[in-house]
Amino acid sequence: DGTLATQLRSWCRRKCKIGDLLVLQGKWQSVCGENLEKTTEWTEKRFLVDIIDDLDAEEKITLKEAQHWDMGDCQKWQKKFLVLKDNQATKKKEREKDRFRKSKGNRHGGGIGKLKQTEIVANFLIHMMMSILGVEEIPDASSWGESKPENSVSFKAIQKLNLGSGVIDAAGGSGHVSMALGLAGVKSTVVDPRENVGKLPGRDRKIWRNAILSRNLVVSTSDGIPLCQPIEPYKTLRAWFGSEPDGVDKTFRHPDQEKIEVCTEEHELLESCSAIVALHPDEATDTIVDVAVQNRIPFIVIPCCVFSRLFPNRRKPNSTEPVCTYDDLIEYLMGKHVSIQKTVLPFVGSNIALWSTFSHKDVKLKNSEMR
């Protein structure tokens, strides 16, 4: 049954993660049969786990220890047992390139697709700040990402975003969102624990450098509003955002185990920021929303992966059901505060933006106001 096989594959991907130590109930079986002989060079016995549905899988596949191996161990055993022929490796790379070309890089990839995604996010953030200023003629939130804000009100919104330490690009990786914000004249800082924080890929770095060189002169109208918004170079901070993650084995991502700074609420960057933005922040999603809610900081987060294995204690609002799907994750995050709204952004992939301005009151959120 193709449907059942798909469900079981989905279950295995959700429950069994690379590096986990599992206890399996099954039996050793010799490799035999014409079809197997044609598709594999494996000659030793295989361990067969025969499962018929999710409940059967729960009984026969159990987790003994999460992330028992670090990435180095996994790669070592992968080389030993999953060696591909040269022609197989070449074909695999070609298939990956074809998939990327067909998707036009519009999911998590770089290039034009990534730049377009981040431009949409930057436009949305500026419109969000325009709404704080109480402007009646701004479009509905559903079109904020598509329309480029170019008027006196957007200039004031950008000025508001540039107050204090500016915008925090949380879990910002290579800095594509901060690049888009900088091109719009918004000051920002990329916060990410990775060593290459804020380091754009070569092609995008060239676009960024040329843009700065071509827009270093600013012409203003009589009322002081620039006809060409000056570019704001972004800053970087290698740090965990909010706190070190509880659900993540830090040595799994960082085998060197070096000490990485934590950008907490007491950090000067977070104390004086004007907004928080996060595009596909992976494991940091929960912390980003929590920090924004607790400190009444305007934010926009576009969640992506659920990571149900890493965060088994998440529960849907007013329910004991765990958060397992993307829709569950959206519902769970919106349940953190009554003001959080949802808007679908105009690009392919994980494109639901969760955002709030918290009525732009510069006060700490009381615990009684949290869901």
Backbone torsions as a table, in degrees:
resi	resn	phi	psi	omega
1	ASP	NA	115.0	-177.1
2	GLY	-62.7	-38.2	-179.8
3	THR	-65.0	-44.6	179.8
4	LEU	-64.1	-40.8	179.1
5	ALA	-61.8	-40.4	178.5
6	THR	-63.9	-42.1	178.9
7	GLN	-63.4	-41.2	179.7
8	LEU	-68.2	-39.0	176.0
9	ARG	-61.9	-42.1	178.8
10	SER	-63.0	-40.8	179.0
11	TRP	-62.2	-46.1	-178.6
12	CYS	-63.0	-41.3	179.9
13	ARG	-66.7	-32.2	-178.3
14	ARG	-78.0	-36.0	-173.5
15	LYS	-96.4	-30.1	-173.4
16	CYS	-110.9	112.9	-177.6
17	LYS	-110.4	153.7	-179.0
18	ILE	-59.1	131.8	-179.1
19	GLY	95.4	-12.3	-179.9
20	ASP	-73.4	147.9	174.5
21	LEU	-99.9	119.1	-174.6
22	LEU	-114.1	152.5	170.7
23	VAL	-108.4	122.3	-175.1
24	LEU	-114.7	143.8	174.0
25	GLN	-109.6	114.6	-178.4
26	GLY	-173.3	-151.6	-178.1
27	LYS	-150.9	153.6	175.9
28	TRP	-78.2	139.6	-177.5
29	GLN	-141.2	138.2	178.1
30	SER	-70.4	150.6	175.1
31	VAL	-81.3	119.8	-178.8
32	CYS	-151.9	167.0	179.9
33	GLY	102.9	147.1	-176.2
34	GLU	-61.0	-45.7	-175.7
35	ASN	-61.5	-43.9	-179.8
36	LEU	-64.8	-40.5	-178.0
37	GLU	-64.0	-29.7	-179.0
38	LYS	-80.4	-22.2	-172.8
39	THR	-107.7	-5.3	-177.6
40	THR	-147.7	153.2	174.9
41	GLU	-103.1	5.5	-178.5
42	TRP	-68.1	128.9	-177.0
43	THR	-115.3	-16.6	-179.9
44	GLU	-82.0	168.3	179.2
45	LYS	-67.3	149.9	175.7
46	ARG	-109.6	152.7	176.0
47	PHE	-93.9	115.7	-175.1
48	LEU	-100.3	124.5	173.5
49	VAL	-111.0	111.5	-175.8
50	ASP	-94.3	109.6	-179.6
51	ILE	-123.1	146.8	-175.8
52	ILE	-113.2	-21.7	178.2
53	ASP	-161.5	-178.2	-177.1
54	ASP	-61.2	-41.0	-179.2
55	LEU	-65.2	-40.2	177.5
56	ASP	-64.3	-38.4	179.1
57	ALA	-65.0	-38.9	179.1
58	GLU	-60.0	-34.6	-178.5
59	GLU	-78.4	-35.9	-171.6
60	LYS	-96.7	-13.7	178.6
61	ILE	-128.3	109.6	-178.9
62	THR	-125.2	148.3	-179.2
63	LEU	-87.3	124.7	176.4
64	LYS	-95.2	-41.8	-179.8
65	GLU	-153.6	122.9	179.2
66	ALA	-73.4	138.5	177.0
67	GLN	48.8	51.4	178.9
68	HIS	-63.3	-36.1	175.9
69	TRP	-106.7	145.0	171.9
70	ASP	-85.1	179.6	-174.3
71	MET	-63.3	-34.3	179.6
72	GLY	-62.8	-43.6	177.9
73	ASP	-63.5	-42.6	-179.5
74	CYS	-61.6	-43.5	-179.2
75	GLN	-67.0	-35.5	179.3
76	LYS	-62.9	-46.7	-178.9
77	TRP	-74.4	-27.7	176.4
78	GLN	-64.4	-41.3	179.1
79	LYS	-64.6	-34.0	-177.4
80	LYS	-73.8	-41.0	-171.3
81	PHE	-107.0	-16.5	-176.0
82	LEU	-123.1	41.5	179.8
83	VAL	-72.6	127.2	178.4
84	LEU	-96.3	150.4	171.9
85	LYS	-66.8	159.9	-178.9
86	ASP	-59.0	-43.7	-179.2
87	ASN	-68.2	-31.9	177.0
88	GLN	-67.2	-42.0	179.2
89	ALA	-62.9	-41.7	179.6
90	THR	-63.3	-45.2	179.5
91	LYS	-62.8	-37.7	179.8
92	LYS	-63.9	-43.8	178.7
93	LYS	-62.3	-40.8	179.0
94	GLU	-64.2	-39.9	178.3
95	ARG	-63.7	-40.3	178.9
96	GLU	-63.9	-40.3	178.2
97	LYS	-64.7	-41.1	179.2
98	ASP	-62.8	-42.8	179.1
99	ARG	-62.5	-39.6	-179.7
100	PHE	-66.1	-43.3	-179.7
101	ARG	-63.5	-40.9	-179.3
102	LYS	-66.3	-36.7	-179.9
103	SER	-82.0	-8.9	-178.9
104	LYS	57.0	28.3	176.1
105	GLY	65.5	25.8	-172.8
106	ASN	-92.9	13.0	176.3
107	ARG	-104.9	-92.8	178.8
108	HIS	-112.8	7.7	-176.0
109	GLY	-78.4	176.3	179.3
110	GLY	-96.3	-149.8	176.8
111	GLY	70.2	-154.8	-174.8
112	ILE	-61.0	-41.6	-179.4
113	GLY	-59.4	-44.6	179.9
114	LYS	-65.5	-40.8	-180.0
115	LEU	-64.9	-38.2	179.0
116	LYS	-67.5	-43.1	177.1
117	GLN	-55.1	-50.4	-174.9
118	THR	-69.8	-30.7	174.9
119	GLU	-63.7	-40.8	178.2
120	ILE	-62.7	-43.1	179.7
121	VAL	-64.0	-41.8	178.9
122	ALA	-63.4	-43.9	177.5
123	ASN	-60.1	-42.5	-179.2
124	PHE	-61.7	-44.6	-178.5
125	LEU	-62.3	-41.9	179.7
126	ILE	-65.0	-42.7	177.2
127	HIS	-63.3	-36.6	178.8
128	MET	-61.5	-41.6	177.9
129	MET	-70.2	-30.3	175.2
130	MET	-64.3	-35.5	178.0
131	SER	-66.1	-31.8	177.1
132	ILE	-64.7	-33.4	-179.6
133	LEU	-74.4	-4.7	175.2
134	GLY	77.4	33.1	-179.4
135	VAL	-85.1	124.8	-174.8
136	GLU	-80.0	-27.1	-172.5
137	GLU	-87.0	0.7	178.8
138	ILE	-69.7	148.2	-177.0
139	PRO	-67.7	169.5	177.1
140	ASP	-63.7	153.2	-175.4
141	ALA	-57.4	-28.5	-178.1
142	SER	-63.5	-18.9	-179.1
143	SER	-112.6	7.7	-177.9
144	TRP	-61.7	-38.0	-177.4
145	GLY	-71.6	-29.0	-174.8
146	GLU	-84.2	-33.1	-175.5
147	SER	-94.1	128.1	-179.4
148	LYS	-82.9	121.2	-177.8
149	PRO	-73.0	116.8	-179.4
150	GLU	-140.0	79.5	174.8
151	ASN	-161.2	-177.2	-176.0
152	SER	-64.7	-31.7	-179.6
153	VAL	-69.7	-39.7	178.5
154	SER	-65.1	-33.8	176.8
155	PHE	-62.5	-41.6	178.3
156	LYS	-67.8	-36.0	178.0
157	ALA	-64.3	-41.1	178.4
158	ILE	-65.2	-40.1	176.2
159	GLN	-60.0	-39.8	179.7
160	LYS	-66.9	-39.7	178.4
161	LEU	-66.6	-27.3	-177.7
162	ASN	-86.6	2.8	177.3
163	LEU	-69.3	151.3	177.7
164	GLY	60.5	-131.9	179.7
165	SER	-87.3	2.0	178.3
166	GLY	81.4	-153.0	-176.0
167	VAL	-89.2	139.0	172.9
168	ILE	-96.4	122.2	174.7
169	ASP	-93.2	86.5	-172.2
170	ALA	-74.9	135.8	-176.4
171	ALA	51.4	44.3	-171.2
172	GLY	-81.7	-1.8	174.5
173	GLY	56.6	-122.6	-175.6
174	SER	-75.6	-12.1	175.8
175	GLY	99.0	19.7	-178.4
176	HIS	-64.1	-39.9	179.0
177	VAL	-65.6	-42.8	178.8
178	SER	-65.3	-32.3	174.9
179	MET	-62.5	-46.6	179.1
180	ALA	-63.8	-40.2	177.5
181	LEU	-64.5	-42.9	179.2
182	GLY	-61.4	-39.7	177.8
183	LEU	-65.1	-25.3	177.2
184	ALA	-89.6	-0.5	178.3
185	GLY	89.8	16.5	-176.9
186	VAL	-101.9	131.2	178.5
187	LYS	-77.7	135.3	-178.7
188	SER	-152.3	165.8	176.1
189	THR	-134.1	127.9	176.9
190	VAL	-83.4	123.6	176.8
191	VAL	-114.4	119.3	-177.1
192	ASP	-159.7	142.2	-177.7
193	PRO	-78.3	-8.8	-176.3
194	ARG	-76.5	153.2	-175.6
195	GLU	-64.2	-32.8	-177.4
196	ASN	-94.0	30.1	-178.0
197	VAL	-53.9	127.9	176.7
198	GLY	74.7	5.4	-179.0
199	LYS	-90.8	101.7	-178.2
200	LEU	-66.7	151.2	172.7
201	PRO	-61.1	158.1	-173.7
202	GLY	-49.8	-49.1	-176.7
203	ARG	-65.2	-43.0	-179.5
204	ASP	-71.0	-32.4	177.1
205	ARG	-63.4	-36.6	178.6
206	LYS	-67.5	-42.4	177.5
207	ILE	-60.0	-44.2	-179.0
208	TRP	-63.2	-45.4	-178.6
209	ARG	-64.6	-44.3	179.8
210	ASN	-65.4	-36.6	179.5
211	ALA	-64.3	-41.6	179.3
212	ILE	-62.9	-42.8	-178.8
213	LEU	-66.2	-35.6	-175.5
214	SER	-84.3	-12.6	-177.3
215	ARG	-124.7	37.2	179.9
216	ASN	-86.0	-8.3	175.0
217	LEU	-107.3	132.5	-176.4
218	VAL	-116.7	122.9	177.7
219	VAL	-101.4	130.4	-177.0
220	SER	-114.6	153.9	174.1
221	THR	-81.2	-179.8	-177.1
222	SER	-64.4	-27.6	-179.7
223	ASP	-92.8	11.2	173.4
224	GLY	86.9	3.8	179.7
225	ILE	-86.5	124.2	-177.0
226	PRO	-68.9	136.3	174.4
227	LEU	-73.3	-27.2	177.2
228	CYS	-129.8	112.3	-175.9
229	GLN	-65.4	125.8	-179.7
230	PRO	-65.5	147.6	-179.8
231	ILE	-78.6	138.5	178.4
232	GLU	-107.2	105.2	176.2
233	PRO	-59.9	137.2	-177.4
234	TYR	-89.1	159.9	176.6
235	LYS	-106.7	170.7	179.1
236	THR	-133.1	150.4	174.9
237	LEU	-142.7	116.3	176.9
238	ARG	-82.1	105.8	-175.8
239	ALA	-165.9	157.3	167.2
240	TRP	-74.7	144.7	179.8
241	PHE	-93.6	125.9	176.0
242	GLY	81.9	-57.6	-180.0
243	SER	-166.4	163.6	172.6
244	GLU	-69.0	135.4	-174.8
245	PRO	-69.1	135.0	178.2
246	ASP	-80.3	-35.4	-174.1
247	GLY	-85.1	4.9	-174.3
248	VAL	-123.2	134.2	173.2
249	ASP	-78.9	106.1	-173.2
250	LYS	-63.4	-32.6	-179.8
251	THR	-72.7	-18.3	177.9
252	PHE	-68.5	-39.2	177.0
253	ARG	-87.0	-29.4	-175.6
254	HIS	-130.2	78.7	-176.3
255	PRO	-59.8	-24.0	-179.8
256	ASP	-69.4	-15.0	176.8
257	GLN	57.3	23.9	179.7
258	GLU	-69.6	153.3	-177.0
259	LYS	-74.8	125.0	-179.9
260	ILE	-114.0	135.8	-178.3
261	GLU	-62.1	156.0	175.9
262	VAL	-117.8	124.7	178.0
263	CYS	-87.0	88.9	-177.2
264	THR	-89.0	-179.3	-179.7
265	GLU	-65.0	-22.5	179.5
266	GLU	-84.0	-10.6	-179.8
267	HIS	-66.9	138.0	-176.8
268	GLU	-59.2	-30.6	179.4
269	LEU	-64.5	-45.3	-178.0
270	LEU	-77.9	-31.9	-179.2
271	GLU	-62.5	-34.5	-172.9
272	SER	-116.0	13.9	-177.2
273	CYS	-73.5	155.9	-179.0
274	SER	-94.6	-24.9	-178.7
275	ALA	-167.1	163.6	175.6
276	ILE	-124.0	134.0	177.0
277	VAL	-129.1	141.7	-179.5
278	ALA	-148.9	116.8	177.8
279	LEU	-105.3	113.5	-179.8
280	HIS	51.9	63.7	-174.7
281	PRO	-85.0	7.4	175.1
282	ASP	54.9	-126.2	-173.4
283	GLU	-67.1	-16.9	-176.8
284	ALA	-82.2	-4.4	-172.7
285	THR	-54.5	-50.7	-179.4
286	ASP	-55.4	-50.8	-176.3
287	THR	-62.6	-39.7	-179.1
288	ILE	-61.3	-48.5	179.9
289	VAL	-64.3	-42.4	-179.8
290	ASP	-60.4	-45.3	-179.8
291	VAL	-63.4	-43.0	179.6
292	ALA	-63.5	-42.9	-178.9
293	VAL	-66.2	-46.0	-176.5
294	GLN	-66.6	-25.9	-176.0
295	ASN	-113.4	7.9	179.6
296	ARG	53.1	45.4	178.0
297	ILE	-98.5	124.2	176.3
298	PRO	-54.1	138.4	-176.7
299	PHE	-149.3	159.8	168.8
300	ILE	-139.2	126.1	179.2
301	VAL	-126.7	132.1	174.1
302	ILE	-111.9	95.3	-176.4
303	PRO	-67.6	159.0	176.1
304	CYS	-132.0	-90.2	-174.9
305	CYS	-76.2	148.0	-175.5
306	VAL	-84.3	-40.0	-178.4
307	PHE	55.1	51.0	-178.0
308	SER	-63.8	-29.8	179.1
309	ARG	-70.5	-35.9	-177.9
310	LEU	-76.8	-25.9	-177.2
311	PHE	-126.8	69.0	-175.6
312	PRO	-71.7	-14.7	-176.7
313	ASN	-89.3	-3.0	175.9
314	ARG	-64.6	139.2	177.0
315	ARG	-133.5	143.7	176.7
316	LYS	-64.4	150.1	-178.0
317	PRO	-55.4	135.1	178.0
318	ASN	54.2	38.2	-177.5
319	SER	-153.5	160.1	174.3
320	THR	-100.0	2.6	-179.1
321	GLU	-73.1	135.0	178.8
322	PRO	-72.5	159.7	177.4
323	VAL	-86.7	111.0	-175.0
324	CYS	-120.9	-27.2	-175.9
325	THR	-115.7	170.3	179.0
326	TYR	-61.7	-42.3	177.7
327	ASP	-63.0	-38.1	175.9
328	ASP	-60.8	-42.1	-179.0
329	LEU	-62.7	-43.0	178.7
330	ILE	-61.7	-45.4	179.6
331	GLU	-62.4	-42.3	-179.7
332	TYR	-62.3	-45.7	-178.1
333	LEU	-68.8	-38.8	178.2
334	MET	-65.5	-25.7	179.2
335	GLY	-73.2	-4.9	-179.1
336	LYS	-75.9	-22.2	176.5
337	HIS	-162.3	143.6	-175.2
338	VAL	-65.7	-21.1	-175.7
339	SER	-85.5	-9.7	-175.6
340	ILE	-70.1	128.0	-178.9
341	GLN	-113.6	164.2	-176.9
342	LYS	-123.6	132.1	178.0
343	THR	-139.3	135.2	177.6
344	VAL	-86.7	124.7	-179.6
345	LEU	-90.0	151.5	-174.1
346	PRO	-82.8	61.2	169.4
347	PHE	-147.6	165.6	-174.7
348	VAL	-80.7	149.2	176.9
349	GLY	102.0	-152.3	178.0
350	SER	-72.2	102.4	-168.6
351	ASN	-128.5	18.8	178.4
352	ILE	-91.9	118.1	179.3
353	ALA	-94.6	127.7	172.4
354	LEU	-105.6	129.8	-173.0
355	TRP	-151.6	159.5	175.6
356	SER	-160.3	147.8	173.8
357	THR	-105.6	-8.4	-179.4
358	PHE	52.8	33.0	-179.8
359	SER	58.1	21.7	177.0
360	HIS	44.7	36.9	174.8
361	LYS	-89.9	127.8	-176.4
362	ASP	-85.9	59.8	177.5
363	VAL	-133.6	157.6	176.9
364	LYS	-71.0	144.8	178.7
365	LEU	-76.6	130.7	177.0
366	LYS	-76.2	146.6	-178.4
367	ASN	-58.6	-31.1	-177.6
368	SER	-67.5	-19.4	-178.1
369	GLU	-89.0	-9.1	179.8
370	MET	-86.1	142.5	178.6
371	ARG	-75.1	NA	NA
